[in-house]
Amino acid sequence: MNDTEKNNMNEPVADEDGKYKTLLESTKAIPWKIDWETKQFSYIGPQIEGLLGWPQHSWLNANDWIERIHPEDREGTVNFCISQSMDGVDHEADYRALKADGSFVWIRDVVHVIRKNGVTTELIGFMFDISERKKMEEELLSLNRKLEALSLQDGLTGVANRRLFDQTLKAEWFRALRGNQPISLIVLDIDHFKQYNDRYGHIKGDECLIQIADALNKIPLRSTDLFARYGGEEFVLLLPGAARESAIEIAEKCRNTVLNLGIPHEASSTADVVTISVGVNSVIPASGDEPPSLFSGADKMLYQAKECGRNRVASHQ
């Protein structure tokens, strides 16, 4: 670098008497200026070395800036900034800037585009270190995701709750309607659960619910299937794309799974262990039908299973 270039690098945007330079270099924001035609830096503040570790004199042209953008952010950032600058639009860009030691910091570049006769001639900007802000944003996003997950999870058993079931049923119903595909729903209810609570107490009742939910949730299913606690001692299993025969087979597997847990239930008039009654409804949605009809049909079959002696599966023919 010759003496003229070094002098240019030390000339801020406007510095006739040194006041502007003192002001710009006393702020945490890092000022810079690029000639649009040559893509050369005519100025960049000395604070850049403290932030990124790259010496002030190493910022010669736009390529130096481009090469010091994190590879994952580089193409999008560069394309955005070039298009905005060419159109004469002031803009901001957030990206990860690589430091000389190989680490990175989050940068926000605020860019003002200078135009003459409708043509871009210069870019004047400020770089801001926004690493702490990004860290807080990521922590907040993570927290929001956790809160959202908790809002869709049953607080006692840890399986999906009714809210998630209702959302999923609506989405899968209309997907089945568009594709003319079957959709099945299994509704399960613990037999004589009130008597269980009366006999063993509500703490044991909660333990029973947790044990049953855990066992049913471990039954191998497809990724599109959803097992959820509907409320109280009632659970649902949504099976998109499953026909009646497949749904009945899974329902019987659920019934046997609970039976084989062997949870004592001396107050039951059905068996000496905890059992479940199961209702199954399988349909191919038609225009004019609504998602709640799938549940109401399965619920009617659940009532039929109870009427026929409990500890059994009932389904529409």
N, C-alpha and C positions, 0 to 999 in steps of 0.2 A: 504494500500500500504506500503510495507516495504522500508527500506532505500535504498536497492539496486535498486528497481524499480524506486524510486524517482531520484536516481542518473542517471539511464539510460535515464529517460525522459529529463534530462538536458544536455545530451551529444549529440551535433549535429552530422551531418554526418561525419565530420572530424574535430577534435578539439584538436590537440596535444598541442598547445600553446595558445589557446583562441582566436586566430585571426579569425578563421572561424566562431566561435560562435558570435563574435562581428559583423562580416559582415552580417551573416544571420539574426540576430535579430535587425539589424538597418534598414532593408528593409521593405517595406510595404507587400511584398510577404511573405507568411507564409510557412516556410520549414517544411517538415515532412519526416519520414522514417518508413517503415513497414517491418517486417520480414515476408516473404511470407508463410513460413511453419507454423508459429504459429499465423500469422495474428495479431501480437502484434505491437503496436507503440513503436519503440525504441527511437523516438524523435518527438516532434512537437514544433514549436516555440511558445514562450510566447505571441506573438501578437494575437494568436487565441482567447484569452480571451477578448481582446479589441474589436475584430470584432464580435464575436458571443456570448460572455458572459459566455461561458462554461470554467471552470478553466482548465489550462494546464494539471493538474494531472488527469483530468477526461477522458482524451483521452487514454484509455488503449489498445483497439483493434479495428479491423475493424468494429465490430458491433456498437461501439460508433459513428463511422463515418456514418454508414448506417442509424441508428436511427435518426440522425440529418439532414437527407436529406428530403426535402419537400415530403409528401406522393405521390403527383402527379408526381414527378420526380424520385422517389426512384427506382422502379423496372428497368426502362430503363437505368438509370445511372449505377446502380450496375451491371446489366447483361453485359453492354458494357465494363465497366472497368475490370470485371473479365475475360471476354473472351479475351480482348486485352492483359491483364497481363499474362494469361496462354500461349498465343502465343508468348510472348516476344516482343510485339509491343509497342513502346512509343506512348502515346496518350494524348488527351485533352478531358475534359468533362465539360460542362456548366450545372449548376443545381442550384436550390434554396436551400440554407442551412438554417435550422431553428436556430433561436437565442434562448437563454435561456428565453427571455421574450415572446416567442411565435410568434414574427415577423420573417421575413426571409430576406436574402440578396442573391443576385446572386453571385455565385462563379465559377471561372474557375480553374479546377485542371489540372496542367500540370505534367504528370507522365513519369518518366524514369524507364524502367524495367532493372534490373540487372540479368543476367543469368550466370550460370556456368555449363559447360558441357551440354549445351542445355536445362537446367532446370532453371526456374525462382526462384531466391533466395530472392531478395529484391525489394522493390519499393521505389523510392526516388522522391519526388514531391514538388511542390509549389502551394499554394492556392492564388488566386488573387481575390480581391473584384471587380467585374465588374458591380455592380449595376447601376452606372451612365451610363456606356456604354449601358447596356440593356435598360435603360430608354430612351436614345437617339435613340436606334434602334427601340423601340416600337413607339416612337413619329414619327420617319421617316416613319415607316411602315404605321401608321395611316394616315399620310399626303399623302403618295403615294396612299393609298386606296381612300382617298377623291378626289385626283386629277384624279384617274382613273374613279371614279364615275362621276365627272364633265365632263370628256372627253366623256362620254356616255350619257350625258344629254343635252337637248336643252336649250340653254342659256336664251331664252325668256320665253318659256312656262313651263319649268321644267320637261316635259315628256321626254321619251327616244328620242335620236336623230337618224339620218340616219346611223351613224356608228354602233350603237348597233343593229339597224334593220338589216343591212347587215350581221353582224356577226351571229345574231340569225337565219335569213333566211337560211343561208348556213348550219348551224348545224341542224335545223329542217327539211330542205329539204332532207338531206342525212339520217336522222333518219326515215323519212317517206318512203324513197326509200328502206331502209333495211327492214322495217316492212311492206311494201306494204300497207301503210296507207294514207288516204287523208290528204291534207293540203290546207288551204284556205287563200286567201288574200283579204282584203277590202282596196280600195284606195278611199279617200274622198277629195274633193276639194271644197273650199268655192266659191259659185257662185258670179260672178261679183265683185270680191274682189278689182280689180284695181279701179273700179268705187267707191267702198266704201272708199278707201284711198283718191281718188280725192275729194270726197264729204266731208268727215269728218276729213281728215288729218291722217298722219302716226301714231301719238300717239294713236288716237282712233283705228286705224287699229291694232296696237299692243295689245291694250286692248281687242279687238274683238277676236284676235287669242288666247290670254290667257284664255278668258272666254269659248271659244269653246273647247279648249284643256282640260281645267279643267272639263267641263261637260262630255265630251266623256271619259275621263280617269276614271270617277266615275261609268261608266256603269259596272255592275257586270260581271266579266269575270273569266276564270280559271287562275290558277297561271302560266300555260304554255303559255298563250296568251300574245301578246305584242302590245301595242299601242305606236306609235311613230310619231314625226313630220318628214316628209320626206324632206320638204323644202318649203319655201314660205308659201302659204296657203294650202299646200297639206299634208294630214296625211295618215298613213297606220295602219292597224290592222291585225296582223298575227295570224292565228288560226290553230295551229298544231292539226291534228286529226279530224278537223271539216269538215263535208261533205257540199255540196252545199246548202241544205235546211237550215241547221243551220247557215251558213254564211249569207244567204240572210235575215234570221230573225234578226240577229245581225245588219246587215247593215241598215235595216229599223228602228231598234231601234235607231241607230246613227242619221239617217236622222230626225226622229221625235224629238229626244233630242235637236238638234240644232234648229229646227223649233220652238219648245216650249220655247226656250230661249227668243224669241221675240225681238231680237236685231234689232232696226230700220235700214232700208236700203232703203232710198227714191230714191236712184239712181239705184236700181235693176229693171230690166224688167221682173223678174220672180215673185217676191212677194214684199210686203212692209216691210218684215223683212229678216234677213240674212238666207239663205238656203245653203244646200250642195248638190252636185251631187256625186253619189257613184257607183263605179265599183267593181264587185265581180268576182273572178276567183277561182275555186276549181279543184284540180287535184289529181290523184294518180301518183306520179313521176315514170317514166319508165327509164330504162337504156339508157343513151345517152342524156337525158334531163338535163338542167342546171337550177339552182335556178333563174336566171334573167327572165326565161320564165314565171314564176308565176307572176312576177310584170308586164311584158309586156302584158300579157293576161288581168289582172285586169285594166291596164291603157287603153286598148282598150275599155273595157266595160265602163269605166269612160267617155271616149270620146263619146260613144254611148248615155250615159245618158244625156250628155250636148246637143247632137244633137237632142234628143227627147224632149227637153224643160226644162231640169235641174230640180232640186229639186226632184230627183227620183233615184231609184236603178236599175242598169242594170247588168245582169250576163250572163255567158255562159250557154247554154242549156245542 
